């Protein structure tokens, strides 16, 4: 039995479409055309389809040679292999691997890994992202315990938990995030917790559920400027992402909020500074800016490689706008040096609060 769903070739460009498919209990086959999806009830959700089926028929974008300032060494440190082994032993997925992060060698050699919960398959199909797209498997209810066990065994001071988008779930996975945070508080009470969440688009109450679990840092990346959303982040809405960050601060001002941008996709400097202003209006504490790197020939092309001095200029502008902390380098990623950055965030907040207390005395 076969059904067809009309629409653009991108897999789930609108979260409403994935909900229709999930409610029908259908599985997307690899055979798709540019204007119509073929959905086959007979196919089990086996890992036999292309990693990015929605991109198969797109024209190739040749991958440019990276400049010297952006190359990294292949991972070969013994601790890297130990960290990798621990992830495998606990059956965990990491965004470090799934997103092909260039910093994996450095981070894993220091026992820093960003764990990706709720599976390895995303219901969105962003044109910059290397995470697998398609129909996700059901949630594994023992995952919070497995994550907590791995964190305790690694002895982490600070952990970053992210996830795929789960538009198929009624709450977008918010309760699962909260369960992971609770498990970490129980198994590793001294570990500070940073989460990097989806946008929870059209998931009423999801933001409140996650914020109520009180992570130390709530991160949600805007990724790019509003003009580029239709091509770079088609399943998302810029103002929903801003609203999420603003809502977290309304719920609990003590939670640090954080967001990240990629550059090199064709954005202009004025557009970047406008995003900075939008984030400051939402009282976001920490901004990361890094170079976009093209995962495959089917992903969005790199418009240009931004040189280090331009990153330094962007960092200076962001600091002047009032962010507590800014990290802007070609290799900056959301969770890069997250443990050291969290310590710096705490110090920066304390210094700012102290300065505010001193001002009345000087008046």
SERO-4910 file (N, C-alpha, C, O; in steps of 0.05 Angstrom, whole numbers):
BEGIN
 pado doro    nc1    nc2    nc3   cac1   cac2   cac3    cc1    cc2    cc3    oc1    oc2    oc3
  Unk    A     17    -24      0      0      0      0     18     25      0     36     27     16
  Unk    A     12     43    -18     28     67    -21     11     92    -19    -12     93    -29
  Unk    A     22    113     -7      9    139     -7     29    159    -17     53    156    -14
  Unk    A     19    182    -27     36    203    -36     28    229    -22      5    234    -17
  Unk    A     49    244    -15     44    270     -2     57    291    -19     81    291    -23
  Unk    A     41    309    -29     52    330    -46     68    351    -29     62    355     -6
  Unk    A     87    363    -42    102    384    -28    130    387    -40    137    373    -59
  Unk    A    145    405    -29    172    410    -38    190    387    -31    184    372    -12
  Unk    A    213    384    -44    231    362    -40    243    361    -12    250    339     -2
  Unk    A    245    384      2    257    383     29    240    365     47    215    367     46
  Unk    A    253    349     63    238    332     81    229    348    105    245    358    121
  Unk    A    202    349    108    190    364    130    198    393    130    208    403    151
  Unk    A    193    408    109    200    437    110    181    451    130    189    472    141
  Unk    A    158    441    134    139    452    154    133    430    174    125    409    166
  Unk    A    136    436    200    130    415    220    103    403    219     99    380    227
  Unk    A     83    418    209     56    407    207     55    383    188     39    365    193
  Unk    A     72    382    168     72    360    149     82    334    162     71    313    157
  Unk    A    102    337    179    112    313    192     91    301    211     89    277    215
  Unk    A     75    319    224     55    309    242     34    293    227     25    272    237
  Unk    A     26    302    203      7    287    187     18    259    180      3    239    181
  Unk    A     44    258    174     55    232    167     57    213    191     50    190    189
  Unk    A     65    225    213     68    208    237     41    197    247     39    174    254
  Unk    A     21    215    246     -6    205    255    -16    183    237    -32    166    246
  Unk    A     -7    183    212    -16    162    193      1    137    196     -5    117    183
  Unk    A     22    138    212     39    115    216     54    106    191     57     83    185
  Unk    A     64    126    176     77    120    151    107    125    152    117    138    170
  Unk    A    121    113    133    150    114    132    158    125    105    147    117     84
  Unk    A    177    143    105    186    156     80    206    138     66    226    130     78
  Unk    A    201    133     41    220    116     26    242    134     14    239    159     14
  Unk    A    263    122      4    285    137     -8    278    148    -35    291    166    -45
  Unk    A    257    137    -49    251    145    -76    234    170    -76    209    167    -75
  Unk    A    245    193    -78    230    218    -78    237    234   -103    260    233   -113
  Unk    A    218    249   -113    223    267   -135    224    295   -125    221    299   -101
  Unk    A    229    314   -142    232    342   -133    206    355   -125    207    375   -112
  Unk    A    183    343   -133    158    356   -127    139    339   -111    118    348   -103
  Unk    A    146    313   -106    127    295    -93    141    275    -76    161    263    -86
  Unk    A    132    270    -52    143    248    -35    128    223    -39    103    223    -41
  Unk    A    142    201    -40    128    175    -41    131    162    -13    153    160     -3
  Unk    A    109    154     -1    109    143     25     99    114     24     78    109     13
  Unk    A    114     97     35    109     68     32    105     55     60    122     56     77
  Unk    A     80     45     64     74     32     89     89      6     94     93     -2    117
  Unk    A     99     -6     73    111    -33     75    140    -32     85    150    -52     95
  Unk    A    152     -8     83    181     -7     89    185     -3    119    174     15    131
  Unk    A    201    -20    132    207    -16    160    227      8    162    241     13    143
  Unk    A    227     22    185    246     45    188    274     36    192    286     42    213
  Unk    A    285     21    173    312     12    175    332     33    164    324     50    149
  Unk    A    356     31    173    377     50    166    389     43    139    413     37    137
  Unk    A    372     44    118    381     36     91    378     59     72    388     58     49
  Unk    A    363     80     80    358    103     62    382    122     64    398    120     82
  Unk    A    384    140     45    406    161     46    403    177     72    382    180     83
  Unk    A    426    187     81    426    203    105    409    227    103    396    236    122
  Unk    A    409    239     79    393    263     74    376    259     48    383    270     27
  Unk    A    355    243     50    340    236     26    328    261     12    324    261    -12
  Unk    A    322    281     27    310    305     15    330    321     -2    322    338    -17
  Unk    A    356    315      1    376    329    -14    387    314    -38    404    324    -53
  Unk    A    378    289    -42    389    272    -62    388    284    -90    408    282   -105
  Unk    A    366    297    -97    363    307   -124    372    336   -127    367    348   -148
  Unk    A    384    347   -107    393    374   -109    419    375   -125    435    356   -124
  Unk    A    425    397   -139    451    399   -153    474    400   -133    470    410   -110
  Unk    A    497    391   -141    520    391   -123    531    419   -120    532    435   -139
  Unk    A    539    425    -96    554    449    -89    583    441    -82    587    431    -61
  Unk    A    602    445   -100    629    436    -95    639    447    -68    634    470    -61
  Unk    A    653    431    -53    664    439    -27    691    453    -31    709    442    -43
  Unk    A    692    478    -22    716    494    -25    739    484     -6    734    474     15
  Unk    A    763    488    -15    786    483      2    787    502     25    784    526     22
  Unk    A    791    491     49    790    508     73    816    524     75    838    514     68
  Unk    A    815    548     85    839    564     90    855    553    113    845    537    129
  Unk    A    880    561    115    898    550    135    887    554    164    892    537    181
  Unk    A    873    576    169    865    582    196    842    565    205    833    566    228
  Unk    A    831    548    188    808    532    195    813    502    195    795    486    200
  Unk    A    837    494    189    843    465    188    850    455    216    862    469    233
  Unk    A    842    430    221    847    417    247    861    390    243    859    378    221
  Unk    A    874    380    263    887    354    261    867    331    265    847    334    279
  Unk    A    873    309    252    856    285    256    858    275    285    880    275    296
  Unk    A    836    267    297    837    258    325    852    232    328    847    212    314
  Unk    A    871    231    347    886    206    352    896    203    381    912    186    387
  Unk    A    885    220    398    894    219    426    881    195    440    858    189    434
  Unk    A    895    182    458    883    158    472    857    165    487    839    148    487
  Unk    A    856    188    499    831    196    514    808    199    494    785    194    501
  Unk    A    814    208    470    793    210    449    779    183    445    755    181    445
  Unk    A    796    162    443    785    135    438    770    125    463    751    110    461
  Unk    A    780    133    487    766    125    511    738    138    513    718    125    520
  Unk    A    737    164    506    711    178    506    692    165    486    669    161    491
  Unk    A    703    159    462    686    147    441    676    120    451    652    113    446
  Unk    A    693    104    464    685     78    474    663     80    495    644     64    495
  Unk    A    665    100    512    644    104    533    617    111    521    597    102    530
  Unk    A    618    128    500    593    134    486    580    109    474    556    105    476
  Unk    A    597     92    462    587     67    450    576     49    472    555     37    469
  Unk    A    591     46    494    582     28    515    555     35    527    540     18    535
  Unk    A    550     61    528    524     71    539    503     74    518    480     83    524
  Unk    A    509     67    493    490     70    471    480     98    466    457    103    461
  Unk    A    499    117    468    492    145    466    500    157    439    519    148    426
  Unk    A    485    177    430    491    191    406    503    218    414    495    230    434
  Unk    A    522    228    399    534    254    404    531    272    379    534    262    357
  Unk    A    526    297    384    524    316    362    552    320    350    555    328    327
  Unk    A    573    315    366    600    318    356    605    301    331    617    310    312
  Unk    A    594    276    332    597    258    309    575    264    287    582    267    264
  Unk    A    550    267    296    528    269    278    530    295    261    523    295    237
  Unk    A    540    316    273    542    341    259    570    346    247    575    367    236
  Unk    A    587    325    249    614    327    238    629    351    248    640    367    232
  Unk    A    629    355    274    642    378    286    672    377    282    685    357    287
  Unk    A    685    399    273    714    400    269    730    398    294    754    393    294
  Unk    A    717    403    317    731    404    343    730    378    358    739    377    381
  Unk    A    720    357    346    716    332    361    742    321    372    741    310    395
  Unk    A    764    323    358    789    312    368    798    326    393    806    313    413
  Unk    A    797    353    393    805    368    416    786    363    440    796    358    462
  Unk    A    760    364    435    741    362    457    741    334    470    742    331    494
  Unk    A    740    314    453    739    286    463    765    279    477    765    262    495
  Unk    A    787    290    469    813    285    482    814    297    510    831    290    526
  Unk    A    795    315    516    792    327    542    767    316    557    758    328    577
  Unk    A    756    295    546    732    282    557    707    301    557    690    299    574
  Unk    A    706    318    537    683    335    533    667    325    509    678    323    487
  Unk    A    642    317    514    625    308    492    597    320    495    587    321    517
  Unk    A    585    328    473    558    339    474    539    316    466    539    307    443
  Unk    A    523    308    485    505    285    480    480    294    467    467    314    475
  Unk    A    471    278    447    447    285    432    426    264    439    428    241    432
  Unk    A    405    274    451    384    256    461    361    254    440    359    270    421
  Unk    A    343    235    444    319    230    428    326    220    400    310    223    382
  Unk    A    349    206    398    355    193    373    374    208    355    384    229    362
  Unk    A    379    196    331    398    208    312    384    218    287    398    225    268
  Unk    A    358    219    287    343    226    263    325    250    269    309    249    287
  Unk    A    328    271    253    314    296    257    291    299    238    291    290    215
  Unk    A    269    312    247    246    316    231    248    342    214    229    348    199
  Unk    A    269    357    218    274    380    201    295    373    180    307    352    180
  Unk    A    299    391    161    318    387    140    333    412    134    333    422    111
  Unk    A    346    424    154    361    448    150    384    443    130    396    422    130
  Unk    A    389    462    113    408    458     91    437    461     99    455    456     83
  Unk    A    441    468    125    469    470    135    477    446    152    501    442    158
  Unk    A    458    429    160    462    410    181    467    382    171    454    373    152
  Unk    A    486    368    184    494    341    175    478    319    190    482    295    184
  Unk    A    462    326    209    446    306    224    426    293    205    414    306    189
  Unk    A    423    267    208    405    251    191    376    262    193    367    271    214
  Unk    A    363    262    170    335    270    169    317    247    162    325    229    147
  Unk    A    292    247    172    274    226    166    254    222    188    247    240    204
  Unk    A    243    197    190    223    190    210    238    178    234    250    157    232
  Unk    A    236    191    258    252    182    281    239    158    294    215    152    291
  Unk    A    256    143    309    247    121    325    233    131    351    237    154    358
  Unk    A    218    114    364    206    122    390    227    129    410    250    120    408
  Unk    A    219    145    429    238    153    451    246    128    467    229    110    471
  Unk    A    270    128    476    280    106    494    278    117    523    293    135    530
  Unk    A    261    105    538    255    116    565    278    111    585    277    123    607
  Unk    A    297     94    578    320     91    596    343    110    589    364    110    601
  Unk    A    339    126    568    360    144    559    369    164    581    393    168    584
  Unk    A    351    176    596    361    195    617    380    181    636    400    194    644
  Unk    A    375    156    644    393    142    662    419    136    649    440    138    662
  Unk    A    419    129    623    444    124    609    461    148    606    486    147    608
  Unk    A    448    171    600    463    196    598    475    203    625    499    211    626
  Unk    A    460    201    646    470    208    673    493    190    681    512    199    693
  Unk    A    492    164    674    513    146    680    539    154    666    561    153    677
  Unk    A    536    160    640    560    168    625    573    193    636    597    195    637
  Unk    A    556    213    643    567    238    654    582    233    680    603    244    685
  Unk    A    570    216    697    583    209    723    609    195    718    629    200    732
  Unk    A    610    177    699    635    161    694    656    179    681    680    174    686
  Unk    A    648    199    666    668    217    654    678    237    675    698    250    671
  Unk    A    663    241    696    670    260    717    669    289    707    686    305    714
  Unk    A    648    295    692    646    322    680    638    343    700    621    338    717
  Unk    A    651    366    699    643    389    714    619    403    701    602    415    715
  Unk    A    617    401    675    597    415    659    589    397    636    607    386    623
  Unk    A    564    394    631    555    376    608    536    392    591    520    409    600
  Unk    A    538    386    565    519    398    545    502    376    534    512    356    524
  Unk    A    476    380    535    456    361    524    441    375    502    429    396    506
  Unk    A    441    363    478    425    374    456    407    352    446    406    330    457
  Unk    A    393    358    424    375    338    413    369    344    384    375    366    374
  Unk    A    358    324    371    346    328    344    319    343    348    309    343    370
  Unk    A    308    354    327    281    364    328    262    340    328    266    321    312
  Unk    A    241    340    344    222    319    345    194    331    342    178    332    361
  Unk    A    188    340    318    162    351    312    140    330    313    116    337    315
  Unk    A    148    305    314    128    283    315    116    280    343     95    267    347
  Unk    A    130    291    364    121    287    391    103    310    400    107    333    392
  Unk    A     82    305    416     63    326    423     77    350    437     68    373    433
  Unk    A     97    344    453    111    366    467    139    372    455    154    387    467
  Unk    A    145    360    432    171    365    419    194    353    434    217    359    428
  Unk    A    188    336    454    210    324    471    216    339    496    236    334    509
  Unk    A    199    359    503    205    375    527    206    359    552    224    363    569
  Unk    A    187    340    556    188    324    580    212    306    582    222    300    603
  Unk    A    222    297    558    246    281    558    270    297    566    287    287    581
  Unk    A    272    322    557    294    340    565    293    343    596    313    341    609
  Unk    A    269    347    606    266    351    635    274    326    650    287    328    672
  Unk    A    268    303    640    276    277    652    306    273    653    317    263    672
  Unk    A    319    281    631    348    279    630    361    298    650    380    290    664
  Unk    A    351    322    653    361    341    672    358    330    700    376    332    717
  Unk    A    335    319    706    329    308    733    348    284    739    358    282    761
  Unk    A    353    267    719    371    244    723    399    254    728    413    242    744
  Unk    A    408    275    714    435    286    718    437    298    746    458    294    759
  Unk    A    417    312    755    418    323    782    421    301    803    433    305    824
  Unk    A    408    278    798    410    256    817    437    241    817    448    235    838
  Unk    A    448    236    792    473    221    790    498    237    792    519    227    800
  Unk    A    496    262    783    520    280    783    512    307    793    512    327    778
  Unk    A    506    310    819    495    335    830    514    358    828    505    381    829
  Unk    A    540    353    825    559    375    824    564    384    795    578    404    790
  Unk    A    552    370    776    556    377    748    536    398    739    512    396    744
  Unk    A    546    420    727    528    440    716    518    431    689    532    417    674
  Unk    A    493    440    682    479    429    659    473    451    639    460    471    646
  Unk    A    481    447    615    474    465    593    458    449    572    465    427    565
  Unk    A    436    460    563    420    447    543    419    464    518    419    489    519
  Unk    A    418    451    495    415    464    469    390    451    457    391    429    447
  Unk    A    368    466    456    343    455    449    333    462    421    343    481    409
  Unk    A    314    447    411    299    456    387    282    481    394    283    491    416
  Unk    A    267    490    374    252    515    378    224    510    390    210    528    398
  Unk    A    216    484    392    190    477    403    167    492    389    148    502    402
  Unk    A    170    494    363    150    508    346    123    494    348    121    470    343
  Unk    A    102    509    355     75    499    357     73    477    378     58    457    375
  Unk    A     88    479    400     86    460    422     80    475    448     98    481    464
  Unk    A     55    482    452     48    498    476     57    485    502     52    461    506
  Unk    A     69    501    519     78    491    545    105    478    546    115    473    567
  Unk    A    117    473    522    142    459    521    165    475    534    181    465    549
  Unk    A    166    501    527    187    518    538    185    518    569    206    517    583
  Unk    A    161    521    579    157    522    607    165    496    621    177    496    643
  Unk    A    160    473    608    168    447    619    198    445    622    208    437    643
  Unk    A    213    453    602    242    451    603    254    471    622    271    464    638
  Unk    A    244    496    622    254    516    640    249    509    669    265    515    686
  Unk    A    227    496    674    220    488    702    240    468    713    243    465    737
  Unk    A    253    453    695    274    434    704    300    448    712    318    435    724
  Unk    A    302    473    707    323    491    716    351    482    707    369    477    724
  Unk    A    356    481    681    383    478    672    399    503    679    388    524    684
  Unk    A    425    500    680    442    523    687    444    542    663    445    567    666
  Unk    A    445    531    639    446    546    614    425    536    595    424    511    590
  Unk    A    409    553    584    389    546    564    398    558    537    397    583    534
  Unk    A    407    541    519    417    551    493    397    543    471    387    521    470
  Unk    A    392    562    454    378    557    429    390    574    407    391    599    410
  Unk    A    399    562    386    413    577    365    395    589    344    377    575    333
  Unk    A    399    615    339    385    627    316    397    618    290    383    618    269
  Unk    A    422    611    290    437    599    267    444    619    246    467    621    238
  Unk    A    425    635    236    431    654    214    412    678    215    395    680    233
  Unk    A    415    696    197    398    720    196    371    714    185    368    695    169
  Unk    A    350    730    191    323    724    182    320    721    152    305    703    143
  Unk    A    334    736    136    332    735    107    338    707     96    327    699     76
  Unk    A    356    693    109    366    667     99    350    643    110    355    621    102
  Unk    A    331    648    127    315    626    139    301    609    117    302    584    120
  Unk    A    289    620     97    275    603     78    292    582     64    283    561     56
  Unk    A    318    588     60    336    569     47    354    554     66    361    531     60
  Unk    A    361    566     89    380    554    107    366    539    130    375    517    138
  Unk    A    344    550    139    330    538    162    300    538    157    284    551    171
  Unk    A    291    524    135    264    527    125    242    518    144    220    529    143
  Unk    A    248    499    162    227    489    180    224    506    205    206    501    221
  Unk    A    240    526    208    240    543    233    229    571    227    225    578    204
  Unk    A    224    585    248    214    613    246    231    630    264    233    625    288
  Unk    A    243    651    253    262    668    267    250    678    293    263    678    314
  Unk    A    226    689    292    214    701    315    205    681    336    203    688    360
  Unk    A    199    657    328    194    636    348    220    630    364    218    627    389
  Unk    A    242    629    351    267    625    365    274    648    385    282    643    407
  Unk    A    269    672    376    273    695    394    253    694    417    261    699    440
  Unk    A    229    686    412    208    685    433    216    664    454    212    668    478
  Unk    A    227    641    445    236    620    463    256    632    483    253    628    507
  Unk    A    277    645    473    298    656    490    287    677    509    294    677    533
  Unk    A    269    694    499    257    714    516    239    701    538    239    710    561
  Unk    A    224    680    530    207    667    549    222    654    572    213    654    595
  Unk    A    245    642    566    261    629    587    269    650    608    267    644    632
  Unk    A    277    673    599    285    694    618    261    704    635    264    711    658
  Unk    A    237    705    622    214    713    637    207    692    659    200    700    681
  Unk    A    211    667    653    204    645    672    224    645    695    216    643    718
  Unk    A    250    647    688    271    645    709    295    662    701    312    652    686
  Unk    A    297    686    710    319    704    702    346    693    711    367    702    700
  Unk    A    347    674    729    373    664    738    386    645    719    410    639    720
  Unk    A    370    634    700    381    616    680    396    632    659    386    651    648
  Unk    A    421    624    654    436    637    633    424    629    606    417    605    601
  Unk    A    421    648    588    411    642    561    434    647    541    451    664    545
  Unk    A    433    632    519    455    631    500    444    626    472    424    612    469
  Unk    A    457    637    452    449    632    425    474    634    407    494    646    414
  Unk    A    471    621    383    494    621    365    487    627    336    464    623    328
  Unk    A    506    638    322    504    645    294    526    632    278    549    630    287
  Unk    A    520    624    253    540    617    234    544    641    215    525    656    209
  Unk    A    569    645    205    574    665    185    587    651    161    598    629    163
  Unk    A    586    665    138    597    653    114    576    642     96    582    627     77
  Unk    A    550    649    101    528    638     85    517    660     67    497    655     52
  Unk    A    529    683     67    519    705     49    506    727     64    494    745     52
  Unk    A    507    726     91    495    748    107    512    773    106    536    771    100
  Unk    A    500    796    112    515    821    113    521    829    142    508    819    160
  Unk    A    540    846    146    547    855    173    524    869    187    519    864    211
  Unk    A    509    885    172    486    899    184    465    879    193    452    883    214
  Unk    A    462    857    178    443    837    187    452    823    212    436    817    230
  Unk    A    478    818    215    488    805    239    484    823    263    476    814    284
  Unk    A    490    849    260    487    867    283    458    870    291    452    875    314
  Unk    A    439    868    271    411    869    278    403    845    294    387    847    313
  Unk    A    414    821    287    408    797    303    419    801    332    406    793    351
  Unk    A    442    813    334    453    818    361    434    836    377    429    830    400
  Unk    A    423    856    364    405    874    378    379    859    386    369    862    409
  Unk    A    370    842    369    346    826    375    351    808    399    334    805    417
  Unk    A    375    796    400    382    778    423    385    794    449    378    784    470
  Unk    A    395    818    447    398    834    472    371    843    482    366    845    506
  Unk    A    352    848    464    325    855    472    313    832    488    297    836    507
  Unk    A    320    807    479    311    783    494    328    777    518    324    756    531
  Unk    A    347    794    524    364    792    548    382    766    547    387    754    568
  Unk    A    390    759    523    408    735    521    436    743    531    446    764    526
  Unk    A    447    724    546    473    730    560    497    724    543    517    739    545
  Unk    A    496    703    527    521    693    514    516    688    485    496    676    477
  Unk    A    533    699    468    531    696    439    556    682    429    579    689    435
  Unk    A    551    661    412    573    648    398    570    653    368    548    653    357
  Unk    A    593    657    355    593    661    326    616    644    314    639    646    323
  Unk    A    610    628    294    630    611    282    626    609    252    605    617    241
  Unk    A    646    599    238    646    596    209    628    572    201    631    550    212
  Unk    A    610    576    182    596    554    171    614    537    154    630    547    137
  Unk    A    613    511    158    629    492    142    610    472    128    593    460    142
  Unk    A    612    470    103    594    453     87    599    424     91    621    414     85
  Unk    A    579    408    101    584    380    107    588    362     82    605    345     81
  Unk    A    571    367     61    572    351     37    565    368     13    558    391     16
  Unk    A    569    357    -11    563    373    -35    533    379    -38    525    396    -54
  Unk    A    516    365    -23    487    370    -25    478    391     -5    454    399     -6
  Unk    A    495    400     12    487    421     31    492    449     20    505    452     -1
  Unk    A    483    469     34    486    497     26    516    503     22    533    494     37
  Unk    A    522    518      2    550    525     -5    560    546     14    545    563     24
  Unk    A    586    545     19    599    567     34    601    591     16    612    589     -6
  Unk    A    591    614     25    593    638      9    622    649     10    633    658    -10
  Unk    A    633    649     35    661    657     38    671    648     65    655    642     83
  Unk    A    697    646     68    710    640     93    717    666    106    734    682     96
  Unk    A    705    671    129    709    697    143    735    696    158    740    678    174
  Unk    A    753    715    153    780    715    166    778    721    196    759    733    205
  Unk    A    798    712    211    798    716    240    794    744    249    782    749    270
  Unk    A    806    764    235    803    791    243    775    801    242    767    818    258
  Unk    A    759    791    224    730    799    223    715    787    246    696    799    257
  Unk    A    723    763    255    710    751    279    717    768    303    699    772    320
  Unk    A    741    778    305    749    795    327    732    821    327    724    830    348
  Unk    A    727    832    303    711    856    301    682    850    310    670    867    325
  Unk    A    671    827    302    644    820    310    642    817    340    622    825    353
  Unk    A    662    804    352    663    800    381    663    827    395    649    830    416
  Unk    A    678    846    385    679    872    398    652    886    397    644    899    416
  Unk    A    639    884    374    613    897    371    593    884    390    577    898    403
  Unk    A    594    857    392    575    843    410    579    850    439    560    854    454
  Unk    A    605    852    447    610    860    475    600    888    481    590    894    503
  Unk    A    603    906    462    594    933    465    563    934    468    553    953    480
  Unk    A    549    915    457    520    914    459    510    903    485    486    904    491
  Unk    A    529    892    502    521    884    528    519    855    535    510    848    556
  Unk    A    527    837    516    528    809    523    547    804    546    569    816    547
  Unk    A    540    786    564    559    779    586    584    766    575    606    770    585
  Unk    A    580    749    554    603    734    543    599    731    513    576    728    504
  Unk    A    621    732    498    620    729    469    643    710    461    666    714    470
  Unk    A    637    691    445    658    674    433    655    675    403    635    666    393
  Unk    A    674    686    389    672    690    360    699    684    347    717    700    347
  Unk    A    702    660    336    726    651    322    716    633    299    694    623    300
  Unk    A    733    628    280    725    610    258    716    582    267    697    571    256
  Unk    A    728    572    288    721    545    297    702    544    321    697    523    332
  Unk    A    692    567    329    673    568    351    648    552    343    637    555    322
  Unk    A    639    535    362    614    520    359    599    523    386    611    532    406
  Unk    A    573    517    387    557    522    410    568    512    436    567    525    456
  Unk    A    579    487    435    589    475    460    619    475    462    630    461    480
  Unk    A    633    489    444    662    489    445    672    504    470    664    527    475
  Unk    A    688    491    486    699    502    511    676    510    530    678    530    544
  Unk    A    654    495    530    630    502    545    635    503    575    624    520    589
  Unk    A    652    485    585    657    486    614    672    511    623    664    524    642
  Unk    A    693    519    608    707    544    615    689    568    610    690    587    626
  Unk    A    673    567    589    655    590    584    634    593    606    627    616    613
  Unk    A    625    570    617    605    573    639    617    586    664    605    603    677
  Unk    A    642    579    670    656    592    692    659    622    687    656    638    705
  Unk    A    666    629    662    669    657    655    642    672    657    641    695    665
  Unk    A    620    658    649    594    670    651    587    678    680    577    700    686
  Unk    A    593    659    698    587    664    726    602    689    736    591    706    750
  Unk    A    628    690    729    644    713    738    634    739    726    632    759    740
  Unk    A    627    738    700    617    762    687    591    772    699    587    796    703
  Unk    A    573    753    706    548    762    719    553    774    746    542    795    753
  Unk    A    571    761    762    577    772    788    589    800    787    582    817    803
  Unk    A    607    804    767    619    830    764    599    851    757    600    874    766
  Unk    A    580    844    739    560    863    731    541    870    754    534    893    757
  Unk    A    533    850    769    516    855    792    530    873    812    518    890    825
  Unk    A    556    868    816    571    884    835    573    913    826    571    931    842
  Unk    A    576    916    799    578    943    788    551    958    792    551    982    798
  Unk    A    529    944    788    502    956    792    498    964    821    487    985    827
  Unk    A    508    948    840    506    955    868    522    979    876    515    995    893
  Unk    A    545    983    862    563   1005    868    552   1032    858    557   1053    870
  Unk    A    537   1031    836    528   1056    823    512   1074    842    517   1098    842
  Unk    A    493   1064    857    478   1082    876    496   1095    896    491   1118    904
  Unk    A    517   1082    904    536   1094    924    551   1117    912    560   1135    926
  Unk    A    556   1116    885    571   1137    871    554   1161    865    564   1183    860
  Unk    A    527   1156    865    509   1178    857    508   1201    877    494   1220    874
***
